[in-house]
Amino acid sequence: MREFTHPHRVLVVEDEPLLLLDMLECFADAGIGALKAGCAAEAFEQIERNPDIDVLFTDVNMPGGFDGVDLARHVRLTRPDMKVFVTSGEFRPSPEQDFTRFVPKPYDPVEVIELMSRLF
């Protein structure tokens, strides 16, 4: 697996604990700092407190009033410098939805990290 050439911080937003832990472990193994959030509201807080986050990796279906699509739209408007990856096992983006990348579930975490590394 290729590591990032310089430090980056990823925010992983996932309400399924096993998927969240798996992604966090893979990022740690690749030497990438990762933060976690279990819903969009937590993600908004993490983004506010951590301006060094430069990659968002978010599931679509989550508990709370906002989903991953809402979160991705917010980030694209407020942090256009942040790369956005959206993942889902059910949702498929329409052509007008502007995400950096869409990753269908199930995914291989190592492949996700390699995909991200190509953007830097």
Biopython code that builds the backbone (N, CA, C, O; Angstrom):
import numpy as np
from Bio.PDB.StructureBuilder import StructureBuilder

atoms = [
    (1, "MET", "N", (0.833, -1.167, 0.000)),
    (1, "MET", "CA", (0.000, 0.000, 0.000)),
    (1, "MET", "C", (0.885, 1.241, 0.000)),
    (1, "MET", "O", (1.876, 1.304, 0.727)),
    (2, "ARG", "N", (0.526, 2.216, -0.810)),
    (2, "ARG", "CA", (1.273, 3.460, -0.897)),
    (2, "ARG", "C", (0.842, 4.408, 0.214)),
    (2, "ARG", "O", (-0.355, 4.574, 0.452)),
    (3, "GLU", "N", (1.782, 5.021, 0.885)),
    (3, "GLU", "CA", (1.465, 5.986, 1.929)),
    (3, "GLU", "C", (1.406, 7.377, 1.326)),
    (3, "GLU", "O", (1.987, 7.619, 0.269)),
    (4, "PHE", "N", (0.707, 8.297, 1.989)),
    (4, "PHE", "CA", (0.691, 9.683, 1.564)),
    (4, "PHE", "C", (2.110, 10.233, 1.625)),
    (4, "PHE", "O", (2.908, 9.825, 2.469)),
    (5, "THR", "N", (2.414, 11.150, 0.733)),
    (5, "THR", "CA", (3.753, 11.699, 0.694)),
    (5, "THR", "C", (3.959, 12.770, 1.755)),
    (5, "THR", "O", (5.104, 13.077, 2.085)),
    (6, "HIS", "N", (2.919, 13.336, 2.289)),
    (6, "HIS", "CA", (3.006, 14.282, 3.388)),
    (6, "HIS", "C", (1.794, 14.081, 4.293)),
    (6, "HIS", "O", (0.783, 13.530, 3.857)),
    (7, "PRO", "N", (1.885, 14.521, 5.542)),
    (7, "PRO", "CA", (0.805, 14.248, 6.494)),
    (7, "PRO", "C", (-0.529, 14.857, 6.076)),
    (7, "PRO", "O", (-0.601, 15.987, 5.593)),
    (8, "HIS", "N", (-1.558, 14.085, 6.275)),
    (8, "HIS", "CA", (-2.926, 14.518, 6.035)),
    (8, "HIS", "C", (-3.777, 14.036, 7.193)),
    (8, "HIS", "O", (-3.422, 13.087, 7.892)),
    (9, "ARG", "N", (-4.869, 14.681, 7.381)),
    (9, "ARG", "CA", (-5.799, 14.255, 8.419)),
    (9, "ARG", "C", (-7.144, 13.971, 7.763)),
    (9, "ARG", "O", (-7.680, 14.789, 7.016)),
    (10, "VAL", "N", (-7.669, 12.795, 8.060)),
    (10, "VAL", "CA", (-8.930, 12.330, 7.485)),
    (10, "VAL", "C", (-9.978, 12.286, 8.588)),
    (10, "VAL", "O", (-9.696, 11.875, 9.713)),
    (11, "LEU", "N", (-11.192, 12.716, 8.251)),
    (11, "LEU", "CA", (-12.334, 12.555, 9.143)),
    (11, "LEU", "C", (-13.197, 11.435, 8.584)),
    (11, "LEU", "O", (-13.714, 11.536, 7.471)),
    (12, "VAL", "N", (-13.350, 10.366, 9.359)),
    (12, "VAL", "CA", (-14.171, 9.222, 8.964)),
    (12, "VAL", "C", (-15.512, 9.347, 9.675)),
    (12, "VAL", "O", (-15.571, 9.385, 10.904)),
    (13, "VAL", "N", (-16.592, 9.410, 8.893)),
    (13, "VAL", "CA", (-17.928, 9.549, 9.451)),
    (13, "VAL", "C", (-18.705, 8.284, 9.105)),
    (13, "VAL", "O", (-19.064, 8.049, 7.952)),
    (14, "GLU", "N", (-18.952, 7.484, 10.126)),
    (14, "GLU", "CA", (-19.580, 6.167, 9.926)),
    (14, "GLU", "C", (-20.304, 5.779, 11.200)),
    (14, "GLU", "O", (-19.734, 5.885, 12.287)),
    (15, "ASP", "N", (-21.560, 5.327, 11.092)),
    (15, "ASP", "CA", (-22.319, 4.936, 12.278)),
    (15, "ASP", "C", (-22.230, 3.442, 12.575)),
    (15, "ASP", "O", (-22.734, 2.991, 13.604)),
    (16, "GLU", "N", (-21.603, 2.670, 11.698)),
    (16, "GLU", "CA", (-21.392, 1.243, 11.938)),
    (16, "GLU", "C", (-20.029, 1.078, 12.621)),
    (16, "GLU", "O", (-18.995, 1.281, 11.985)),
    (17, "PRO", "N", (-20.017, 0.710, 13.919)),
    (17, "PRO", "CA", (-18.758, 0.684, 14.671)),
    (17, "PRO", "C", (-17.651, -0.169, 14.048)),
    (17, "PRO", "O", (-16.490, 0.239, 14.065)),
    (18, "LEU", "N", (-17.976, -1.333, 13.504)),
    (18, "LEU", "CA", (-16.923, -2.184, 12.930)),
    (18, "LEU", "C", (-16.305, -1.564, 11.682)),
    (18, "LEU", "O", (-15.090, -1.626, 11.493)),
    (19, "LEU", "N", (-17.133, -0.969, 10.834)),
    (19, "LEU", "CA", (-16.594, -0.298, 9.639)),
    (19, "LEU", "C", (-15.732, 0.896, 10.038)),
    (19, "LEU", "O", (-14.673, 1.132, 9.457)),
    (20, "LEU", "N", (-16.197, 1.641, 11.032)),
    (20, "LEU", "CA", (-15.441, 2.796, 11.508)),
    (20, "LEU", "C", (-14.076, 2.374, 12.042)),
    (20, "LEU", "O", (-13.055, 2.957, 11.676)),
    (21, "LEU", "N", (-14.059, 1.371, 12.898)),
    (21, "LEU", "CA", (-12.789, 0.902, 13.466)),
    (21, "LEU", "C", (-11.859, 0.354, 12.397)),
    (21, "LEU", "O", (-10.649, 0.568, 12.460)),
    (22, "ASP", "N", (-12.408, -0.350, 11.418)),
    (22, "ASP", "CA", (-11.594, -0.910, 10.337)),
    (22, "ASP", "C", (-10.909, 0.205, 9.544)),
    (22, "ASP", "O", (-9.720, 0.112, 9.237)),
    (23, "MET", "N", (-11.661, 1.256, 9.214)),
    (23, "MET", "CA", (-11.073, 2.367, 8.462)),
    (23, "MET", "C", (-10.027, 3.098, 9.295)),
    (23, "MET", "O", (-8.959, 3.441, 8.789)),
    (24, "LEU", "N", (-10.327, 3.338, 10.570)),
    (24, "LEU", "CA", (-9.358, 4.030, 11.429)),
    (24, "LEU", "C", (-8.058, 3.240, 11.536)),
    (24, "LEU", "O", (-6.971, 3.817, 11.505)),
    (25, "GLU", "N", (-8.173, 1.926, 11.661)),
    (25, "GLU", "CA", (-6.988, 1.072, 11.738)),
    (25, "GLU", "C", (-6.185, 1.119, 10.447)),
    (25, "GLU", "O", (-4.956, 1.188, 10.482)),
    (26, "CYS", "N", (-6.859, 1.083, 9.322)),
    (26, "CYS", "CA", (-6.150, 1.136, 8.038)),
    (26, "CYS", "C", (-5.429, 2.471, 7.855)),
    (26, "CYS", "O", (-4.298, 2.510, 7.371)),
    (27, "PHE", "N", (-6.086, 3.561, 8.243)),
    (27, "PHE", "CA", (-5.417, 4.862, 8.153)),
    (27, "PHE", "C", (-4.192, 4.894, 9.069)),
    (27, "PHE", "O", (-3.132, 5.380, 8.677)),
    (28, "ALA", "N", (-4.341, 4.380, 10.277)),
    (28, "ALA", "CA", (-3.207, 4.348, 11.204)),
    (28, "ALA", "C", (-2.065, 3.522, 10.632)),
    (28, "ALA", "O", (-0.906, 3.926, 10.725)),
    (29, "ASP", "N", (-2.375, 2.367, 10.042)),
    (29, "ASP", "CA", (-1.351, 1.521, 9.431)),
    (29, "ASP", "C", (-0.621, 2.229, 8.291)),
    (29, "ASP", "O", (0.553, 1.961, 8.036)),
    (30, "ALA", "N", (-1.327, 3.136, 7.605)),
    (30, "ALA", "CA", (-0.721, 3.876, 6.498)),
    (30, "ALA", "C", (-0.022, 5.147, 6.975)),
    (30, "ALA", "O", (0.527, 5.896, 6.167)),
    (31, "GLY", "N", (-0.041, 5.391, 8.291)),
    (31, "GLY", "CA", (0.612, 6.577, 8.825)),
    (31, "GLY", "C", (-0.186, 7.848, 8.636)),
    (31, "GLY", "O", (0.384, 8.939, 8.597)),
    (32, "ILE", "N", (-1.507, 7.723, 8.518)),
    (32, "ILE", "CA", (-2.386, 8.865, 8.270)),
    (32, "ILE", "C", (-3.202, 9.137, 9.528)),
    (32, "ILE", "O", (-3.832, 8.230, 10.073)),
    (33, "GLY", "N", (-3.191, 10.374, 9.983)),
    (33, "GLY", "CA", (-3.998, 10.749, 11.135)),
    (33, "GLY", "C", (-5.470, 10.734, 10.770)),
    (33, "GLY", "O", (-5.859, 11.260, 9.727)),
    (34, "ALA", "N", (-6.283, 10.140, 11.615)),
    (34, "ALA", "CA", (-7.717, 10.059, 11.344)),
    (34, "ALA", "C", (-8.507, 10.396, 12.592)),
    (34, "ALA", "O", (-8.158, 10.001, 13.704)),
    (35, "LEU", "N", (-9.571, 11.131, 12.378)),
    (35, "LEU", "CA", (-10.536, 11.436, 13.418)),
    (35, "LEU", "C", (-11.818, 10.708, 13.077)),
    (35, "LEU", "O", (-12.004, 10.269, 11.942)),
    (36, "LYS", "N", (-12.716, 10.574, 14.064)),
    (36, "LYS", "CA", (-13.949, 9.834, 13.807)),
    (36, "LYS", "C", (-15.162, 10.639, 14.235)),
    (36, "LYS", "O", (-15.093, 11.513, 15.099)),
    (37, "ALA", "N", (-16.278, 10.308, 13.595)),
    (37, "ALA", "CA", (-17.579, 10.859, 13.962)),
    (37, "ALA", "C", (-18.622, 9.805, 13.623)),
    (37, "ALA", "O", (-18.509, 9.103, 12.617)),
    (38, "GLY", "N", (-19.638, 9.701, 14.473)),
    (38, "GLY", "CA", (-20.694, 8.710, 14.262)),
    (38, "GLY", "C", (-21.915, 9.253, 13.560)),
    (38, "GLY", "O", (-22.828, 8.497, 13.227)),
    (39, "CYS", "N", (-21.946, 10.566, 13.328)),
    (39, "CYS", "CA", (-23.072, 11.189, 12.628)),
    (39, "CYS", "C", (-22.605, 12.533, 12.068)),
    (39, "CYS", "O", (-21.509, 13.000, 12.378)),
    (40, "ALA", "N", (-23.448, 13.140, 11.245)),
    (40, "ALA", "CA", (-23.077, 14.402, 10.605)),
    (40, "ALA", "C", (-22.884, 15.520, 11.631)),
    (40, "ALA", "O", (-21.990, 16.351, 11.472)),
    (41, "ALA", "N", (-23.713, 15.553, 12.683)),
    (41, "ALA", "CA", (-23.570, 16.601, 13.696)),
    (41, "ALA", "C", (-22.194, 16.533, 14.360)),
    (41, "ALA", "O", (-21.559, 17.565, 14.573)),
    (42, "GLU", "N", (-21.731, 15.322, 14.688)),
    (42, "GLU", "CA", (-20.387, 15.168, 15.255)),
    (42, "GLU", "C", (-19.329, 15.592, 14.248)),
    (42, "GLU", "O", (-18.318, 16.191, 14.616)),
    (43, "ALA", "N", (-19.560, 15.284, 12.985)),
    (43, "ALA", "CA", (-18.605, 15.649, 11.940)),
    (43, "ALA", "C", (-18.489, 17.169, 11.813)),
    (43, "ALA", "O", (-17.386, 17.697, 11.670)),
    (44, "PHE", "N", (-19.635, 17.880, 11.865)),
    (44, "PHE", "CA", (-19.594, 19.342, 11.808)),
    (44, "PHE", "C", (-18.717, 19.881, 12.938)),
    (44, "PHE", "O", (-17.915, 20.789, 12.721)),
    (45, "GLU", "N", (-18.866, 19.330, 14.137)),
    (45, "GLU", "CA", (-18.069, 19.762, 15.288)),
    (45, "GLU", "C", (-16.584, 19.478, 15.077)),
    (45, "GLU", "O", (-15.742, 20.326, 15.372)),
    (46, "GLN", "N", (-16.262, 18.287, 14.568)),
    (46, "GLN", "CA", (-14.859, 17.928, 14.325)),
    (46, "GLN", "C", (-14.225, 18.878, 13.306)),
    (46, "GLN", "O", (-13.080, 19.300, 13.472)),
    (47, "ILE", "N", (-14.965, 19.205, 12.267)),
    (47, "ILE", "CA", (-14.447, 20.092, 11.224)),
    (47, "ILE", "C", (-14.202, 21.486, 11.786)),
    (47, "ILE", "O", (-13.204, 22.126, 11.454)),
    (48, "GLU", "N", (-15.111, 21.959, 12.638)),
    (48, "GLU", "CA", (-14.935, 23.271, 13.274)),
    (48, "GLU", "C", (-13.701, 23.300, 14.173)),
    (48, "GLU", "O", (-12.951, 24.275, 14.165)),
    (49, "ARG", "N", (-13.489, 22.235, 14.949)),
    (49, "ARG", "CA", (-12.382, 22.191, 15.913)),
    (49, "ARG", "C", (-11.045, 21.838, 15.283)),
    (49, "ARG", "O", (-9.999, 22.108, 15.874)),
    (50, "ASN", "N", (-11.054, 21.244, 14.105)),
    (50, "ASN", "CA", (-9.823, 20.736, 13.494)),
    (50, "ASN", "C", (-9.678, 21.252, 12.063)),
    (50, "ASN", "O", (-10.027, 20.546, 11.117)),
    (51, "PRO", "N", (-9.169, 22.469, 11.894)),
    (51, "PRO", "CA", (-9.041, 23.026, 10.545)),
    (51, "PRO", "C", (-8.019, 22.295, 9.669)),
    (51, "PRO", "O", (-7.933, 22.554, 8.468)),
    (52, "ASP", "N", (-7.239, 21.377, 10.272)),
    (52, "ASP", "CA", (-6.244, 20.644, 9.492)),
    (52, "ASP", "C", (-6.832, 19.401, 8.809)),
    (52, "ASP", "O", (-6.110, 18.689, 8.112)),
    (53, "ILE", "N", (-8.118, 19.132, 8.997)),
    (53, "ILE", "CA", (-8.743, 18.014, 8.277)),
    (53, "ILE", "C", (-8.784, 18.383, 6.803)),
    (53, "ILE", "O", (-9.308, 19.434, 6.434)),
    (54, "ASP", "N", (-8.235, 17.523, 5.968)),
    (54, "ASP", "CA", (-8.265, 17.821, 4.539)),
    (54, "ASP", "C", (-8.943, 16.745, 3.697)),
    (54, "ASP", "O", (-9.021, 16.870, 2.475)),
    (55, "VAL", "N", (-9.435, 15.684, 4.349)),
    (55, "VAL", "CA", (-10.183, 14.646, 3.643)),
    (55, "VAL", "C", (-11.377, 14.249, 4.505)),
    (55, "VAL", "O", (-11.240, 13.998, 5.702)),
    (56, "LEU", "N", (-12.547, 14.196, 3.878)),
    (56, "LEU", "CA", (-13.763, 13.706, 4.522)),
    (56, "LEU", "C", (-14.133, 12.394, 3.857)),
    (56, "LEU", "O", (-14.240, 12.317, 2.633)),
    (57, "PHE", "N", (-14.329, 11.360, 4.668)),
    (57, "PHE", "CA", (-14.797, 10.059, 4.178)),
    (57, "PHE", "C", (-16.078, 9.767, 4.943)),
    (57, "PHE", "O", (-16.027, 9.440, 6.129)),
    (58, "THR", "N", (-17.232, 9.881, 4.280)),
    (58, "THR", "CA", (-18.502, 9.791, 4.977)),
    (58, "THR", "C", (-19.466, 8.793, 4.356)),
    (58, "THR", "O", (-19.589, 8.685, 3.136)),
    (59, "ASP", "N", (-20.134, 8.078, 5.222)),
    (59, "ASP", "CA", (-21.257, 7.234, 4.823)),
    (59, "ASP", "C", (-22.441, 8.154, 4.536)),
    (59, "ASP", "O", (-22.465, 9.294, 5.001)),
    (60, "VAL", "N", (-23.419, 7.671, 3.777)),
    (60, "VAL", "CA", (-24.605, 8.465, 3.478)),
    (60, "VAL", "C", (-25.644, 8.313, 4.576)),
    (60, "VAL", "O", (-26.066, 9.304, 5.172)),
    (61, "ASN", "N", (-26.058, 7.089, 4.848)),
    (61, "ASN", "CA", (-27.138, 6.842, 5.803)),
    (61, "ASN", "C", (-26.599, 6.842, 7.224)),
    (61, "ASN", "O", (-25.811, 5.981, 7.615)),
    (62, "MET", "N", (-27.059, 7.853, 7.997)),
    (62, "MET", "CA", (-26.617, 7.993, 9.382)),
    (62, "MET", "C", (-27.783, 8.492, 10.226)),
    (62, "MET", "O", (-28.746, 9.053, 9.704)),
    (63, "PRO", "N", (-27.686, 8.282, 11.528)),
    (63, "PRO", "CA", (-28.732, 8.818, 12.404)),
    (63, "PRO", "C", (-28.636, 10.339, 12.507)),
    (63, "PRO", "O", (-27.597, 10.931, 12.214)),
    (64, "GLY", "N", (-29.724, 10.949, 12.922)),
    (64, "GLY", "CA", (-29.718, 12.401, 13.115)),
    (64, "GLY", "C", (-30.435, 13.116, 11.991)),
    (64, "GLY", "O", (-30.984, 12.489, 11.085)),
    (65, "GLY", "N", (-30.423, 14.414, 12.060)),
    (65, "GLY", "CA", (-31.148, 15.232, 11.103)),
    (65, "GLY", "C", (-30.449, 15.441, 9.775)),
    (65, "GLY", "O", (-31.073, 15.901, 8.819)),
    (66, "PHE", "N", (-29.159, 15.111, 9.693)),
    (66, "PHE", "CA", (-28.396, 15.293, 8.463)),
    (66, "PHE", "C", (-27.812, 13.956, 8.047)),
    (66, "PHE", "O", (-27.467, 13.128, 8.891)),
    (67, "ASP", "N", (-27.703, 13.749, 6.743)),
    (67, "ASP", "CA", (-27.047, 12.529, 6.265)),
    (67, "ASP", "C", (-25.707, 12.905, 5.641)),
    (67, "ASP", "O", (-25.309, 14.070, 5.654)),
    (68, "GLY", "N", (-25.024, 11.915, 5.100)),
    (68, "GLY", "CA", (-23.715, 12.150, 4.508)),
    (68, "GLY", "C", (-23.738, 13.054, 3.292)),
    (68, "GLY", "O", (-22.764, 13.758, 3.026)),
    (69, "VAL", "N", (-24.838, 13.047, 2.551)),
    (69, "VAL", "CA", (-24.965, 13.937, 1.394)),
    (69, "VAL", "C", (-25.042, 15.383, 1.877)),
    (69, "VAL", "O", (-24.393, 16.265, 1.313)),
    (70, "ASP", "N", (-25.840, 15.628, 2.930)),
    (70, "ASP", "CA", (-25.926, 16.979, 3.501)),
    (70, "ASP", "C", (-24.551, 17.433, 3.996)),
    (70, "ASP", "O", (-24.139, 18.572, 3.778)),
    (71, "LEU", "N", (-23.861, 16.525, 4.661)),
    (71, "LEU", "CA", (-22.524, 16.834, 5.171)),
    (71, "LEU", "C", (-21.573, 17.165, 4.024)),
    (71, "LEU", "O", (-20.831, 18.145, 4.095)),
    (72, "ALA", "N", (-21.591, 16.357, 2.977)),
    (72, "ALA", "CA", (-20.710, 16.596, 1.824)),
    (72, "ALA", "C", (-21.008, 17.945, 1.182)),
    (72, "ALA", "O", (-20.084, 18.675, 0.825)),
    (73, "ARG", "N", (-22.284, 18.286, 1.030)),
    (73, "ARG", "CA", (-22.651, 19.589, 0.453)),
    (73, "ARG", "C", (-22.129, 20.727, 1.318)),
    (73, "ARG", "O", (-21.583, 21.705, 0.808)),
    (74, "HIS", "N", (-22.300, 20.595, 2.630)),
    (74, "HIS", "CA", (-21.829, 21.631, 3.554)),
    (74, "HIS", "C", (-20.310, 21.818, 3.426)),
    (74, "HIS", "O", (-19.819, 22.944, 3.357)),
    (75, "VAL", "N", (-19.595, 20.726, 3.397)),
    (75, "VAL", "CA", (-18.133, 20.795, 3.294)),
    (75, "VAL", "C", (-17.716, 21.409, 1.964)),
    (75, "VAL", "O", (-16.786, 22.214, 1.925)),
    (76, "ARG", "N", (-18.383, 21.047, 0.881)),
    (76, "ARG", "CA", (-18.016, 21.607, -0.429)),
    (76, "ARG", "C", (-18.216, 23.115, -0.455)),
    (76, "ARG", "O", (-17.479, 23.823, -1.142)),
    (77, "LEU", "N", (-19.221, 23.626, 0.298)),
    (77, "LEU", "CA", (-19.472, 25.068, 0.337)),
    (77, "LEU", "C", (-18.543, 25.797, 1.293)),
    (77, "LEU", "O", (-18.069, 26.891, 0.988)),
    (78, "THR", "N", (-18.282, 25.197, 2.448)),
    (78, "THR", "CA", (-17.514, 25.888, 3.485)),
    (78, "THR", "C", (-16.027, 25.584, 3.461)),
    (78, "THR", "O", (-15.221, 26.388, 3.930)),
    (79, "ARG", "N", (-15.657, 24.435, 2.922)),
    (79, "ARG", "CA", (-14.252, 24.025, 2.854)),
    (79, "ARG", "C", (-13.948, 23.445, 1.471)),
    (79, "ARG", "O", (-13.694, 22.247, 1.354)),
    (80, "PRO", "N", (-13.971, 24.266, 0.431)),
    (80, "PRO", "CA", (-13.755, 23.747, -0.923)),
    (80, "PRO", "C", (-12.391, 23.093, -1.123)),
    (80, "PRO", "O", (-12.189, 22.370, -2.099)),
    (81, "ASP", "N", (-11.454, 23.341, -0.206)),
    (81, "ASP", "CA", (-10.132, 22.723, -0.282)),
    (81, "ASP", "C", (-10.149, 21.269, 0.193)),
    (81, "ASP", "O", (-9.212, 20.522, -0.092)),
    (82, "MET", "N", (-11.193, 20.854, 0.910)),
    (82, "MET", "CA", (-11.256, 19.509, 1.475)),
    (82, "MET", "C", (-11.735, 18.513, 0.417)),
    (82, "MET", "O", (-12.720, 18.753, -0.279)),
    (83, "LYS", "N", (-11.021, 17.394, 0.312)),
    (83, "LYS", "CA", (-11.438, 16.312, -0.575)),
    (83, "LYS", "C", (-12.594, 15.574, 0.101)),
    (83, "LYS", "O", (-12.574, 15.357, 1.313)),
    (84, "VAL", "N", (-13.600, 15.189, -0.684)),
    (84, "VAL", "CA", (-14.789, 14.547, -0.135)),
    (84, "VAL", "C", (-15.008, 13.193, -0.804)),
    (84, "VAL", "O", (-15.082, 13.081, -2.027)),
    (85, "PHE", "N", (-15.108, 12.168, 0.043)),
    (85, "PHE", "CA", (-15.414, 10.813, -0.400)),
    (85, "PHE", "C", (-16.723, 10.404, 0.272)),
    (85, "PHE", "O", (-16.865, 10.501, 1.491)),
    (86, "VAL", "N", (-17.665, 9.950, -0.532)),
    (86, "VAL", "CA", (-18.961, 9.508, -0.030)),
    (86, "VAL", "C", (-19.079, 8.027, -0.306)),
    (86, "VAL", "O", (-18.715, 7.556, -1.384)),
    (87, "THR", "N", (-19.596, 7.280, 0.683)),
    (87, "THR", "CA", (-19.762, 5.843, 0.508)),
    (87, "THR", "C", (-21.162, 5.421, 0.917)),
    (87, "THR", "O", (-21.771, 6.024, 1.801)),
    (88, "SER", "N", (-21.669, 4.375, 0.265)),
    (88, "SER", "CA", (-22.982, 3.837, 0.612)),
    (88, "SER", "C", (-23.167, 2.486, -0.058)),
    (88, "SER", "O", (-22.595, 2.204, -1.111)),
    (89, "GLY", "N", (-23.980, 1.667, 0.580)),
    (89, "GLY", "CA", (-24.361, 0.393, -0.018)),
    (89, "GLY", "C", (-25.670, 0.491, -0.763)),
    (89, "GLY", "O", (-26.016, -0.412, -1.525)),
    (90, "GLU", "N", (-26.416, 1.581, -0.558)),
    (90, "GLU", "CA", (-27.730, 1.735, -1.177)),
    (90, "GLU", "C", (-27.810, 2.953, -2.088)),
    (90, "GLU", "O", (-28.326, 2.861, -3.202)),
    (91, "PHE", "N", (-27.311, 4.076, -1.631)),
    (91, "PHE", "CA", (-27.377, 5.344, -2.352)),
    (91, "PHE", "C", (-26.414, 5.346, -3.531)),
    (91, "PHE", "O", (-25.308, 4.814, -3.433)),
    (92, "ARG", "N", (-26.823, 5.932, -4.628)),
    (92, "ARG", "CA", (-25.927, 6.175, -5.769)),
    (92, "ARG", "C", (-26.091, 7.631, -6.170)),
    (92, "ARG", "O", (-27.218, 8.080, -6.378)),
    (93, "PRO", "N", (-25.004, 8.380, -6.286)),
    (93, "PRO", "CA", (-25.119, 9.814, -6.595)),
    (93, "PRO", "C", (-25.616, 10.049, -8.011)),
    (93, "PRO", "O", (-25.358, 9.267, -8.926)),
    (94, "SER", "N", (-26.329, 11.144, -8.158)),
    (94, "SER", "CA", (-26.757, 11.556, -9.491)),
    (94, "SER", "C", (-25.619, 12.360, -10.124)),
    (94, "SER", "O", (-24.728, 12.829, -9.416)),
    (95, "PRO", "N", (-25.641, 12.520, -11.446)),
    (95, "PRO", "CA", (-24.538, 13.218, -12.113)),
    (95, "PRO", "C", (-24.301, 14.648, -11.621)),
    (95, "PRO", "O", (-23.169, 15.129, -11.655)),
    (96, "GLU", "N", (-25.358, 15.335, -11.162)),
    (96, "GLU", "CA", (-25.171, 16.720, -10.718)),
    (96, "GLU", "C", (-24.594, 16.834, -9.308)),
    (96, "GLU", "O", (-24.219, 17.930, -8.891)),
    (97, "GLN", "N", (-24.513, 15.730, -8.565)),
    (97, "GLN", "CA", (-23.923, 15.776, -7.234)),
    (97, "GLN", "C", (-22.402, 15.765, -7.368)),
    (97, "GLN", "O", (-21.822, 14.844, -7.943)),
    (98, "ASP", "N", (-21.769, 16.804, -6.828)),
    (98, "ASP", "CA", (-20.342, 17.018, -7.017)),
    (98, "ASP", "C", (-19.552, 16.541, -5.804)),
    (98, "ASP", "O", (-19.222, 17.328, -4.916)),
    (99, "PHE", "N", (-19.254, 15.256, -5.775)),
    (99, "PHE", "CA", (-18.397, 14.706, -4.739)),
    (99, "PHE", "C", (-17.029, 14.481, -5.381)),
    (99, "PHE", "O", (-16.933, 14.250, -6.587)),
    (100, "THR", "N", (-15.982, 14.549, -4.578)),
    (100, "THR", "CA", (-14.673, 14.231, -5.115)),
    (100, "THR", "C", (-14.681, 12.809, -5.648)),
    (100, "THR", "O", (-14.244, 12.547, -6.769)),
    (101, "ARG", "N", (-15.186, 11.893, -4.827)),
    (101, "ARG", "CA", (-15.257, 10.480, -5.221)),
    (101, "ARG", "C", (-16.434, 9.811, -4.517)),
    (101, "ARG", "O", (-16.779, 10.164, -3.389)),
    (102, "PHE", "N", (-17.045, 8.842, -5.196)),
    (102, "PHE", "CA", (-18.052, 7.985, -4.591)),
    (102, "PHE", "C", (-17.469, 6.579, -4.507)),
    (102, "PHE", "O", (-16.929, 6.067, -5.488)),
    (103, "VAL", "N", (-17.579, 5.957, -3.333)),
    (103, "VAL", "CA", (-17.042, 4.625, -3.099)),
    (103, "VAL", "C", (-18.199, 3.714, -2.705)),
    (103, "VAL", "O", (-18.734, 3.849, -1.605)),
    (104, "PRO", "N", (-18.600, 2.785, -3.580)),
    (104, "PRO", "CA", (-19.718, 1.898, -3.222)),
    (104, "PRO", "C", (-19.304, 0.872, -2.169)),
    (104, "PRO", "O", (-18.174, 0.383, -2.171)),
    (105, "LYS", "N", (-20.235, 0.555, -1.274)),
    (105, "LYS", "CA", (-20.024, -0.515, -0.292)),
    (105, "LYS", "C", (-20.476, -1.824, -0.921)),
    (105, "LYS", "O", (-21.418, -1.826, -1.713)),
    (106, "PRO", "N", (-19.850, -2.902, -0.598)),
    (106, "PRO", "CA", (-18.694, -3.025, 0.288)),
    (106, "PRO", "C", (-17.419, -2.570, -0.427)),
    (106, "PRO", "O", (-17.294, -2.708, -1.644)),
    (107, "TYR", "N", (-16.502, -2.042, 0.327)),
    (107, "TYR", "CA", (-15.239, -1.565, -0.225)),
    (107, "TYR", "C", (-14.085, -2.195, 0.544)),
    (107, "TYR", "O", (-14.245, -2.684, 1.662)),
    (108, "ASP", "N", (-12.931, -2.168, -0.086)),
    (108, "ASP", "CA", (-11.696, -2.613, 0.549)),
    (108, "ASP", "C", (-11.008, -1.361, 1.096)),
    (108, "ASP", "O", (-10.635, -0.484, 0.318)),
    (109, "PRO", "N", (-10.831, -1.258, 2.425)),
    (109, "PRO", "CA", (-10.215, -0.057, 2.997)),
    (109, "PRO", "C", (-8.856, 0.296, 2.386)),
    (109, "PRO", "O", (-8.539, 1.473, 2.217)),
    (110, "VAL", "N", (-8.074, -0.695, 2.064)),
    (110, "VAL", "CA", (-6.764, -0.441, 1.460)),
    (110, "VAL", "C", (-6.937, 0.239, 0.099)),
    (110, "VAL", "O", (-6.184, 1.154, -0.233)),
    (111, "GLU", "N", (-7.913, -0.198, -0.682)),
    (111, "GLU", "CA", (-8.165, 0.433, -1.980)),
    (111, "GLU", "C", (-8.650, 1.865, -1.816)),
    (111, "GLU", "O", (-8.320, 2.727, -2.632)),
    (112, "VAL", "N", (-9.431, 2.131, -0.771)),
    (112, "VAL", "CA", (-9.895, 3.494, -0.504)),
    (112, "VAL", "C", (-8.697, 4.397, -0.215)),
    (112, "VAL", "O", (-8.614, 5.505, -0.744)),
    (113, "ILE", "N", (-7.786, 3.937, 0.604)),
    (113, "ILE", "CA", (-6.600, 4.733, 0.933)),
    (113, "ILE", "C", (-5.746, 4.950, -0.310)),
    (113, "ILE", "O", (-5.220, 6.046, -0.508)),
    (114, "GLU", "N", (-5.600, 3.947, -1.136)),
    (114, "GLU", "CA", (-4.830, 4.113, -2.374)),
    (114, "GLU", "C", (-5.509, 5.110, -3.310)),
    (114, "GLU", "O", (-4.831, 5.899, -3.968)),
    (115, "LEU", "N", (-6.833, 5.081, -3.375)),
    (115, "LEU", "CA", (-7.571, 6.046, -4.179)),
    (115, "LEU", "C", (-7.327, 7.472, -3.661)),
    (115, "LEU", "O", (-7.091, 8.394, -4.442)),
    (116, "MET", "N", (-7.386, 7.633, -2.357)),
    (116, "MET", "CA", (-7.131, 8.953, -1.766)),
    (116, "MET", "C", (-5.716, 9.419, -2.051)),
    (116, "MET", "O", (-5.492, 10.594, -2.343)),
    (117, "SER", "N", (-4.762, 8.507, -1.968)),
    (117, "SER", "CA", (-3.372, 8.908, -2.144)),
    (117, "SER", "C", (-3.104, 9.419, -3.551)),
    (117, "SER", "O", (-2.178, 10.205, -3.749)),
    (118, "ARG", "N", (-3.885, 8.995, -4.523)),
    (118, "ARG", "CA", (-3.701, 9.472, -5.903)),
    (118, "ARG", "C", (-4.125, 10.918, -6.079)),
    (118, "ARG", "O", (-3.742, 11.556, -7.059)),
    (119, "LEU", "N", (-4.917, 11.454, -5.139)),
    (119, "LEU", "CA", (-5.376, 12.821, -5.247)),
    (119, "LEU", "C", (-4.378, 13.824, -4.689)),
    (119, "LEU", "O", (-4.550, 15.029, -4.874)),
    (120, "PHE", "N", (-3.329, 13.346, -4.005)),
    (120, "PHE", "CA", (-2.364, 14.249, -3.383)),
    (120, "PHE", "C", (-1.026, 14.172, -4.059)),
    (120, "PHE", "O", (-0.093, 14.870, -3.661)),
]
sb = StructureBuilder()
sb.init_structure("model")
sb.init_model(0)
sb.init_chain("A")
sb.init_seg("    ")
for serial, (resi, resn, name, xyz) in enumerate(atoms, 1):
    if name == "N":
        sb.init_residue(resn, " ", resi, " ")
    sb.init_atom(name, np.array(xyz, "f"), 0.0, 1.0, " ", f" {name:<3s}", serial, name[0])
structure = sb.get_structure()
